[in-house]
Each structure stands twice: as structure tokens, then as C-alpha cells.
Amino acid sequence: LGVEGCGTTTAAALVVAAGDNPGRLRGEAAFSMMCGASPIPASSGKTDRHRLNRGGNRQANWALYEIAIKRMAYDERTRRYVARRTSEGKSRREAVRCLKRYIAREVYRVLMDPNPDGAAPEGPELAKMRKAMRVTQRQAAAELGLSAATLGHLERGKRRSTKLERRYYELLCELKGALPQTAS
């Protein structure tokens, strides 16, 4: 669930695919091939291109596609990536294939090391911290550059994003240091 754009259903499909085939997790390229997101050369003559891989685990491929579509809808980095690929002469379909390969790399790294830099508390724990510090949700959202609704979804556990939880946790730690200490 720590991968941006990955929901519970897509995460489950990827974990099941990895669990069903542990021998195929030798590296990120092997994982990508297992998910059907690896490039297949389809060159002819002077044309140098790759096509979509029709093999592999179809549920895992669907999960990568869902993550790619979600990211294309709201993630600015992904939009720039797809725009760059299409400006290079690739079709939208080819750009999505490249994006799925990129996401497969990221998912493989998370599967192999789910907590590389120490996890921040999850949303509900962060909400308790914020309330104990007497910081409003609106103030915290403004500091993070988010809407209060987005932060509310994170705090209630409706949305998972380890990056956002890490940023939120760091903000709360920073604010905790800035708050005056009361005598008890």
C-alpha cells in the first residue's frame, strides 16, 4: 500500500502474484516479466520499437495498469513522464507500457524491502498526535499544501501513502519542537 496510487485490491493482486511465484523474484526484470510489463522487441527494418508483453500474470498486469492510470490522473511527475514519452514519438499506449515497467521496478523494491527508511505512524496515529498537540486539521493541511479533505482521508485510513505519512509525521515532529513546553 506504500506505492503511490496503489489501493488494497491492486496491492493484493501484486502480493498474490509474488507469493505464487517466489522463484521468479530473482530481480526486478524477472518480476516485470512475471507481471507482463517487460518490453518485447517488435522492431522491423529501420523501426526500433517495443510492444506490450501479453504473457505473465494477468491480474498483476491489471494491477500495474490501474496504478499507472491513477497516477496519470493526479500525479504531476507521472504526467510529465508520459508527456515526455509522447513527445519522443511514442503513442499513449507505448507510454503506458513504459510507465508500467517503471512501476514494476518500484513495486519490486517495496516487496523486497517494505520499510527501507523506517515507517512513519499510520494515519489514525498521526491524527492522535495532531490532536494531542492541539493543531487543527486545516492548519496541518495548509502546512503540507493539501486540502483538509485529503488529510482527513489519510487520518481515517481511507487513503494510504507512506510518502505523505512520512511528510506529515516530520511536520508534526517539527511543530512539536516549536510548541512551547508547558509545566506539568
Contacts in CASP RR format, 6 or more apart in sequence:
PFRMAT RR
TARGET T0000
AUTHOR 0000-0000-0000
METHOD contacts of the structure
MODEL  1
LGVEGCGTTTAAALVVAAGDNPGRLRGEAAFSMMCGASPIPASSGKTDRH
RLNRGGNRQANWALYEIAIKRMAYDERTRRYVARRTSEGKSRREAVRCLK
RYIAREVYRVLMDPNPDGAAPEGPELAKMRKAMRVTQRQAAAELGLSAAT
LGHLERGKRRSTKLERRYYELLCELKGALPQTAS
1 7 0 8 1.000
1 8 0 8 1.000
1 11 0 8 1.000
1 160 0 8 1.000
1 162 0 8 1.000
2 110 0 8 1.000
2 160 0 8 1.000
2 161 0 8 1.000
2 162 0 8 1.000
2 163 0 8 1.000
3 11 0 8 1.000
3 67 0 8 1.000
3 103 0 8 1.000
3 106 0 8 1.000
3 107 0 8 1.000
3 110 0 8 1.000
4 67 0 8 1.000
4 71 0 8 1.000
4 75 0 8 1.000
4 161 0 8 1.000
4 163 0 8 1.000
5 67 0 8 1.000
5 70 0 8 1.000
5 71 0 8 1.000
5 75 0 8 1.000
5 161 0 8 1.000
6 14 0 8 1.000
6 63 0 8 1.000
6 67 0 8 1.000
6 107 0 8 1.000
7 160 0 8 1.000
9 63 0 8 1.000
9 66 0 8 1.000
10 63 0 8 1.000
10 66 0 8 1.000
10 67 0 8 1.000
11 63 0 8 1.000
13 59 0 8 1.000
13 60 0 8 1.000
13 62 0 8 1.000
13 63 0 8 1.000
14 35 0 8 1.000
14 60 0 8 1.000
14 63 0 8 1.000
14 64 0 8 1.000
14 107 0 8 1.000
14 111 0 8 1.000
15 111 0 8 1.000
16 59 0 8 1.000
17 34 0 8 1.000
17 35 0 8 1.000
17 57 0 8 1.000
17 59 0 8 1.000
17 60 0 8 1.000
17 63 0 8 1.000
18 25 0 8 1.000
18 31 0 8 1.000
18 111 0 8 1.000
20 57 0 8 1.000
21 34 0 8 1.000
21 57 0 8 1.000
24 30 0 8 1.000
24 31 0 8 1.000
24 33 0 8 1.000
24 34 0 8 1.000
25 31 0 8 1.000
25 34 0 8 1.000
25 108 0 8 1.000
25 111 0 8 1.000
25 112 0 8 1.000
27 108 0 8 1.000
28 104 0 8 1.000
28 105 0 8 1.000
28 108 0 8 1.000
28 109 0 8 1.000
29 38 0 8 1.000
31 104 0 8 1.000
31 107 0 8 1.000
31 108 0 8 1.000
31 111 0 8 1.000
32 38 0 8 1.000
32 101 0 8 1.000
32 104 0 8 1.000
32 105 0 8 1.000
32 108 0 8 1.000
33 53 0 8 1.000
33 56 0 8 1.000
34 56 0 8 1.000
34 57 0 8 1.000
34 60 0 8 1.000
35 56 0 8 1.000
35 57 0 8 1.000
35 60 0 8 1.000
35 61 0 8 1.000
35 63 0 8 1.000
35 64 0 8 1.000
35 100 0 8 1.000
35 104 0 8 1.000
36 53 0 8 1.000
36 54 0 8 1.000
36 55 0 8 1.000
36 56 0 8 1.000
36 57 0 8 1.000
36 60 0 8 1.000
36 61 0 8 1.000
37 53 0 8 1.000
37 61 0 8 1.000
37 64 0 8 1.000
37 97 0 8 1.000
37 100 0 8 1.000
37 101 0 8 1.000
37 103 0 8 1.000
37 104 0 8 1.000
38 53 0 8 1.000
38 101 0 8 1.000
38 104 0 8 1.000
39 50 0 8 1.000
39 51 0 8 1.000
39 53 0 8 1.000
39 97 0 8 1.000
39 98 0 8 1.000
39 101 0 8 1.000
40 50 0 8 1.000
40 51 0 8 1.000
40 52 0 8 1.000
40 53 0 8 1.000
41 50 0 8 1.000
41 51 0 8 1.000
42 49 0 8 1.000
42 50 0 8 1.000
42 51 0 8 1.000
43 49 0 8 1.000
49 94 0 8 1.000
50 94 0 8 1.000
50 97 0 8 1.000
51 97 0 8 1.000
52 93 0 8 1.000
52 97 0 8 1.000
55 61 0 8 1.000
61 100 0 8 1.000
64 100 0 8 1.000
64 103 0 8 1.000
64 104 0 8 1.000
64 107 0 8 1.000
65 96 0 8 1.000
65 100 0 8 1.000
67 103 0 8 1.000
68 78 0 8 1.000
68 96 0 8 1.000
68 99 0 8 1.000
68 100 0 8 1.000
68 103 0 8 1.000
69 96 0 8 1.000
71 78 0 8 1.000
71 99 0 8 1.000
71 103 0 8 1.000
72 78 0 8 1.000
72 79 0 8 1.000
72 82 0 8 1.000
72 96 0 8 1.000
72 99 0 8 1.000
78 99 0 8 1.000
81 95 0 8 1.000
81 99 0 8 1.000
81 102 0 8 1.000
82 92 0 8 1.000
82 95 0 8 1.000
82 96 0 8 1.000
82 99 0 8 1.000
85 94 0 8 1.000
85 95 0 8 1.000
85 98 0 8 1.000
85 99 0 8 1.000
86 92 0 8 1.000
86 95 0 8 1.000
90 98 0 8 1.000
109 116 0 8 1.000
117 166 0 8 1.000
119 162 0 8 1.000
119 165 0 8 1.000
120 126 0 8 1.000
120 162 0 8 1.000
120 165 0 8 1.000
120 166 0 8 1.000
120 168 0 8 1.000
120 169 0 8 1.000
120 170 0 8 1.000
121 129 0 8 1.000
121 165 0 8 1.000
121 169 0 8 1.000
122 157 0 8 1.000
122 160 0 8 1.000
122 165 0 8 1.000
123 154 0 8 1.000
123 155 0 8 1.000
123 156 0 8 1.000
123 157 0 8 1.000
123 165 0 8 1.000
123 168 0 8 1.000
124 155 0 8 1.000
124 156 0 8 1.000
124 157 0 8 1.000
126 154 0 8 1.000
126 155 0 8 1.000
126 165 0 8 1.000
126 168 0 8 1.000
126 169 0 8 1.000
126 172 0 8 1.000
127 152 0 8 1.000
127 155 0 8 1.000
127 156 0 8 1.000
129 169 0 8 1.000
129 172 0 8 1.000
130 137 0 8 1.000
130 140 0 8 1.000
130 155 0 8 1.000
130 172 0 8 1.000
133 172 0 8 1.000
133 175 0 8 1.000
133 176 0 8 1.000
133 179 0 8 1.000
135 172 0 8 1.000
135 175 0 8 1.000
137 148 0 8 1.000
137 151 0 8 1.000
137 152 0 8 1.000
137 155 0 8 1.000
138 148 0 8 1.000
140 151 0 8 1.000
140 168 0 8 1.000
140 171 0 8 1.000
140 172 0 8 1.000
141 147 0 8 1.000
141 148 0 8 1.000
141 150 0 8 1.000
141 151 0 8 1.000
143 171 0 8 1.000
143 175 0 8 1.000
144 151 0 8 1.000
144 164 0 8 1.000
144 167 0 8 1.000
144 168 0 8 1.000
144 171 0 8 1.000
146 164 0 8 1.000
150 159 0 8 1.000
151 168 0 8 1.000
152 158 0 8 1.000
153 159 0 8 1.000
154 160 0 8 1.000
154 161 0 8 1.000
154 164 0 8 1.000
154 165 0 8 1.000
154 168 0 8 1.000
END
